[in-house]
Amino acid sequence: MSKNWKTVVRRVALTVFVFAAGFLYSCAPGNAGDFILLSQEETESELTVIPDTEEVSASTEETEPETKPRSCFVYVCGEVVSPGVYELSEGQRVYEAVALAGGFTEAAADTWLNLAEPVTDGMKVLVPDEETAQTLAVAGSSPAAGESGAALVNINTATKEELMTLSGIGESRAADIIRVREQKGGFSSIEEIMEVPGIKEAAFAKICDDITV
């Protein structure tokens, strides 16, 4: 074999050795592990944590505010110890409104009312005496919806608070009604209430079915 040919063989062998060494190095366990570790770190950095549905629901329930029952203002009058307007919660009953007003008087017809009826805002609870209850029973009257123990308001004897239960009659207008009836010595008919300043035909039409003399 000539000298030039031997030189070529040596160069080829050296080149093969270099490539083989590089391949074996890249496949070595240590280097492969580094590559795998790097891939895992890059993958984990891109992950998005999705919260558990039950945990989200529990968190929402904890932050929801409690719903408080609405207030109801009820006017309790008639044969009770302390007539007046009382604040109750929606869902409470007529007997609780009567209790706030001090309970029944001795003259009260306590069986006339539906004491288990739920109260509503703006409700009027009128407790009649025994004589009035008997008169209403003979006439076939019964408490109307939203008004327990409903009865006509006598504009000659009603208190300011009772007059204020009429539609459109506020404190000052009720005081005017009392002043005019005292000046007149009493109303002879319900139409005479239109002599009170501020009560004309339109206002009278709203209350004419609820008043008497």
Salt bridges, closest charged atoms under 4 A:
GLU90 OE2 - ARG70 NH2 2.72
GLU171 OE2 - LYS160 NZ 3.35
ASP176 OD2 - ARG173 NH1 3.65
ASP176 OD1 - ARG179 NH2 3.54
GLU192 OE1 - LYS184 NZ 3.23
GLU195 OE1 - LYS184 NZ 3.23
